[in-house]
Amino acid sequence: MTHDLPPTVHADSRELVESIYEAVDGVAAAYPRATFLKRAREKGDAAELWQALVDAGLLAIGVPESLGGAGGGLTGNTAVMEALARAGIPPLLYSLTSFSREAIIRYGSEQQINDHVLSTLSGERKICFGVTEPEAGTNSFALRTTAKKTDDGYRISGQKVFISGADQADHILLLARTAAPGEKLTRRTGFGLFIIDLSTPGITLNRLDIEWYAPENQYEIFFDDVAVGESALIGEDGLGFDYLLDSLNQERVTIAAWALGLGNVALEKAVVYAKERAPFGKPIGANQAVQHPLALAKAQMEAARHVMYAAAAGYDSGLDAGGQANMAKLLGSKAALAAVEAAIQTHGGSAFVYETDVVTLWPMIRILQIAPLNNESILNFIAERVLGLPRSS
Ligand SMILES: Cc1cc2nc3c(=O)[nH]c(=O)nc-3n(C[C@H](O)[C@H](O)[C@H](O)COP(=O)(O)OP(=O)(O)OC[C@H]3O[C@@H](n4cnc5c(N)ncnc54)[C@H](O)[C@@H]3O)c2cc1C
């Protein structure tokens, strides 16, 4: 069976991507969208979904075979996320864990890869991701969480916010300032990237009440003079911000997959409804005013999907995929938003009935215009780094 793969899925990866789609069909049968929504409404957790991913071997995708994973690179990660989102069950923690693993694979020691990457394959380790702070927001340079050097490690103090899945994860990948007060901060100085056990004394969690439909919750996390050993630091002290930026292209593409998968759910539902609903005796889908927004969203999603898989293929071949990865996130999130908007309009009042499960797609797609990085900042990147325009103030 083929899954309508765009030509930008590299020839070497097509078989793998097909097999990922089939594996996800099995996961979705065990954990359908209805369960996903039920757990979301209960403010529950995604433990069963995670276990289904482990059982299907999907957590091994994206970890190089040389390290004991199943390989597949970013193309593989993208396919896993896209297929899960197309099934209406995108696990946020998958995106966070696979992104965190990428930073550790690139810059961590052999021991850290063993402890924190390979242990994710069996589901034993789940990693959440802590960058955002209440005051600093998008401006990570302004973050205040500090990691002060001690004789045998660091002491961490500060606060993170909006940290997804912190209750389900056992570790957090944390960006903190290691610079002494007054020391200059740049991309290459003053920050450390840490992998920290969330059960370490001094860490407390406070759940936020976020209006969306996902089985993962968001948390404020407080670090009160938390002692961690040297082994918590990834790579070199000072370079944490640089490591983070270097690994972000992976995240951008995975987010595009998440958005586009959900956009596809919205569009498919709208097409079915537009063929059936006939308040004037003929299906509403026979009206071009109903057709055109759906057709436009389809075209926009198809274009974004091409860029997404091209970015993944570029990344996997070692090219600088920054431009395409950012474009994929921008175009994918916007196309998905166009799809869900058109789906809501097509469904009329029914879109707002919980059981119809249309408006329930909107908050997650809408948040992807803002998180993990807002689309304005993505446009800033494209303007400055791709077009070479002067840096905006
Ligand atoms: C459901 C959810 C899950 C999340 N999960 C995580 C997580 O797991 N880990 C984590 O670290 N963070 C997480 N976040 C945080 C998320 O990454 C931030 O919300 C996001 O980066 C934006 O930061 P902010 O909310 O402080 O917005 P602000 O920085 O206050 O920005 C507000 C708005 O201002 C505009 N803006 C900001 N900067 C610029 C600019 N440079 N140029 C032009 N316009 C700009 C944008 O429109 C932006 O939406 C999550 C957020 C949500 C809602």
The ligand as an SDF file (V2000), in Angstrom:
LIG
                    3D

 53 58  0  0  0  0  0  0  0  0999 V2000
    0.9500   24.3210   24.6380 C   0  0  0  0  0  0  0  0  0  0  0  0
    2.3350   24.8690   24.7600 C   0  0  0  0  0  0  0  0  0  0  0  0
    3.3890   23.9930   24.9260 C   0  0  0  0  0  0  0  0  0  0  0  0
    4.6920   24.4930   25.0910 C   0  0  0  0  0  0  0  0  0  0  0  0
    5.7150   23.6080   25.3660 N   0  0  0  0  0  0  0  0  0  0  0  0
    6.9610   24.1010   25.6670 C   0  0  0  0  0  0  0  0  0  0  0  0
    7.9990   23.2190   26.0990 C   0  0  0  0  0  0  0  0  0  0  0  0
    7.8020   21.9930   26.2090 O   0  0  0  0  0  0  0  0  0  0  0  0
    9.2100   23.7530   26.4220 N   0  0  0  0  0  0  0  0  0  0  0  0
    9.4670   25.1020   26.3320 C   0  0  0  0  0  0  0  0  0  0  0  0
   10.5880   25.5190   26.6290 O   0  0  0  0  0  0  0  0  0  0  0  0
    8.4890   25.9650   25.9340 N   0  0  0  0  0  0  0  0  0  0  0  0
    7.2460   25.5040   25.6120 C   0  0  0  0  0  0  0  0  0  0  0  0
    6.2400   26.3560   25.2300 N   0  0  0  0  0  0  0  0  0  0  0  0
    6.5150   27.7760   25.1920 C   0  0  0  0  0  0  0  0  0  0  0  0
    6.5630   28.3310   23.7880 C   0  0  0  0  0  0  0  0  0  0  0  0
    7.7290   27.8930   23.1430 O   0  0  0  0  0  0  0  0  0  0  0  0
    6.4440   29.8430   23.9220 C   0  0  0  0  0  0  0  0  0  0  0  0
    5.1050   30.1370   24.2800 O   0  0  0  0  0  0  0  0  0  0  0  0
    6.8330   30.5440   22.6690 C   0  0  0  0  0  0  0  0  0  0  0  0
    8.1970   30.3840   22.4280 O   0  0  0  0  0  0  0  0  0  0  0  0
    6.5110   32.0270   22.7170 C   0  0  0  0  0  0  0  0  0  0  0  0
    6.9590   32.6160   23.9100 O   0  0  0  0  0  0  0  0  0  0  0  0
    5.9600   33.5090   24.7640 P   0  0  0  0  0  0  0  0  0  0  0  0
    4.7120   32.7350   24.9520 O   0  0  0  0  0  0  0  0  0  0  0  0
    6.6440   34.0100   25.9710 O   0  0  0  0  0  0  0  0  0  0  0  0
    5.6460   34.7160   23.8000 O   0  0  0  0  0  0  0  0  0  0  0  0
    6.3560   36.1480   23.7450 P   0  0  0  0  0  0  0  0  0  0  0  0
    7.8260   36.0020   23.6360 O   0  0  0  0  0  0  0  0  0  0  0  0
    5.8210   36.9730   24.8500 O   0  0  0  0  0  0  0  0  0  0  0  0
    5.8030   36.6710   22.3520 O   0  0  0  0  0  0  0  0  0  0  0  0
    4.4130   37.0560   22.2010 C   0  0  0  0  0  0  0  0  0  0  0  0
    4.1590   37.3540   20.7420 C   0  0  0  0  0  0  0  0  0  0  0  0
    4.9660   38.4600   20.3300 O   0  0  0  0  0  0  0  0  0  0  0  0
    5.3870   38.2810   18.9790 C   0  0  0  0  0  0  0  0  0  0  0  0
    6.8650   38.2540   18.9470 N   0  0  0  0  0  0  0  0  0  0  0  0
    7.7000   37.7610   19.8930 C   0  0  0  0  0  0  0  0  0  0  0  0
    8.9820   37.8930   19.5150 N   0  0  0  0  0  0  0  0  0  0  0  0
    8.9660   38.4720   18.3000 C   0  0  0  0  0  0  0  0  0  0  0  0
    9.9780   38.8860   17.3760 C   0  0  0  0  0  0  0  0  0  0  0  0
   11.2770   38.6900   17.6380 N   0  0  0  0  0  0  0  0  0  0  0  0
    9.5940   39.4380   16.2020 N   0  0  0  0  0  0  0  0  0  0  0  0
    8.2780   39.6480   15.9320 C   0  0  0  0  0  0  0  0  0  0  0  0
    7.2770   39.2820   16.7630 N   0  0  0  0  0  0  0  0  0  0  0  0
    7.6160   38.7060   17.9310 C   0  0  0  0  0  0  0  0  0  0  0  0
    4.8000   36.9460   18.5110 C   0  0  0  0  0  0  0  0  0  0  0  0
    3.5820   37.1950   17.8400 O   0  0  0  0  0  0  0  0  0  0  0  0
    4.5410   36.2010   19.7870 C   0  0  0  0  0  0  0  0  0  0  0  0
    3.4880   35.2400   19.6520 O   0  0  0  0  0  0  0  0  0  0  0  0
    4.9330   25.8940   25.0430 C   0  0  0  0  0  0  0  0  0  0  0  0
    3.8630   26.7610   24.8500 C   0  0  0  0  0  0  0  0  0  0  0  0
    2.5790   26.2860   24.7250 C   0  0  0  0  0  0  0  0  0  0  0  0
    1.4500   27.2560   24.5700 C   0  0  0  0  0  0  0  0  0  0  0  0
  1  2  1  0
  2  3  1  0
  2 52  2  0
  3  4  2  0
  4  5  1  0
  4 50  1  0
  5  6  2  0
  6  7  1  0
  6 13  1  0
  7  8  2  0
  7  9  1  0
  9 10  1  0
 10 11  2  0
 10 12  1  0
 12 13  2  0
 13 14  1  0
 14 15  1  0
 14 50  1  0
 15 16  1  0
 16 17  1  0
 16 18  1  0
 18 19  1  0
 18 20  1  0
 20 21  1  0
 20 22  1  0
 22 23  1  0
 23 24  1  0
 24 25  2  0
 24 26  1  0
 24 27  1  0
 27 28  1  0
 28 29  2  0
 28 30  1  0
 28 31  1  0
 31 32  1  0
 32 33  1  0
 33 34  1  0
 33 48  1  0
 34 35  1  0
 35 36  1  0
 35 46  1  0
 36 37  1  0
 36 45  1  0
 37 38  2  0
 38 39  1  0
 39 40  1  0
 39 45  2  0
 40 41  1  0
 40 42  2  0
 42 43  1  0
 43 44  2  0
 44 45  1  0
 46 47  1  0
 46 48  1  0
 48 49  1  0
 50 51  2  0
 51 52  1  0
 52 53  1  0
M  END
$$$$
